[in-house]
């Protein structure tokens, strides 16, 4: 199957991005974020890309990276829940607002998150364990998440630039990010945009425009590319970004930013691929559900074939 077409969908069909944007609400839930987080992050990232003047190919790769940035989010859920003795979605929600590269901030997050229903002794034990193993385990959790997300985008036929953006989503400009500690321009540009966009969206949702602008400025040069922060701030202050993000349906604005000559049609083949991919995302939530969706699909197909091959019995007369 060709991964890309260079024309818009035919009349009467619909865009593949519409399918992914709808499914992104499930990723928001798994990542512990409010409904619409992914779509709003996509809007922020694409506004930055437009102002930056990226070419159509790079903008398309970025567009789908933004919609699928959390595709690997369920793959580390079980490990994270076990490590913290806590609900993984709540733990993920809280960490989005924490500077986990700052030791006091990380310690406070741990104290507030581990063993929420446990005794003081249980919480203390978890905190000691996290202090000893935290850095190593944190790197591993992010590596699992990012690698799995990149693999899922490849499964759906997206270009390597999209996969690299997701693989390096949590790298930081100062080299203190994860999973590889890439620094500065070693980090793919699309990954730098995705990382900035998702953090800005979290703080916008929590604290409005002031909170979003403040976090971008505070983390400029540490988490974020300073040049991208300047572009983002200019876009936010000059072109009504906050109004677009506050719309009841921000997707209408996001769809306008998708490059027209790179629009993908939601063909049956692509829908089949995304169904398979999201089945894997769901099954990765727990070791007990490994390949569960695939097994259900195979059983359903087998039953369908058996039902189709059986002769239809005539109804008794009078019924």
Secondary structure, DSSP 8 states (H G I E B T S, - for coil): --S--SS---TT--BHHHHHHHHHHHHHHHTT--TTHHHHHHHHHHHHHHHHT--HHHHHHHHHHHHTTTTTTTTTHHHHHHHHTS-HHHHHHHHTTS-TTSHHHHHHHHHHHTTTTS-HHHHHHHHHHHHHHHHHHHHHHHHHHHHHHHHHHHHTT--HHHHHHHHTTT--TTS--SSS---GGGS-HHHHHHHHHHHHHHHHHHHHHHHHHHHHHHTBTTTB-HHHHHHHHHHHHHS-HHHHHTSTTTHHHHHHTS-GGG--B--HHHHHHHHHHHHHHHHTT-GGGTTHHHHHHHHHHHHHHHHHHS------TT-
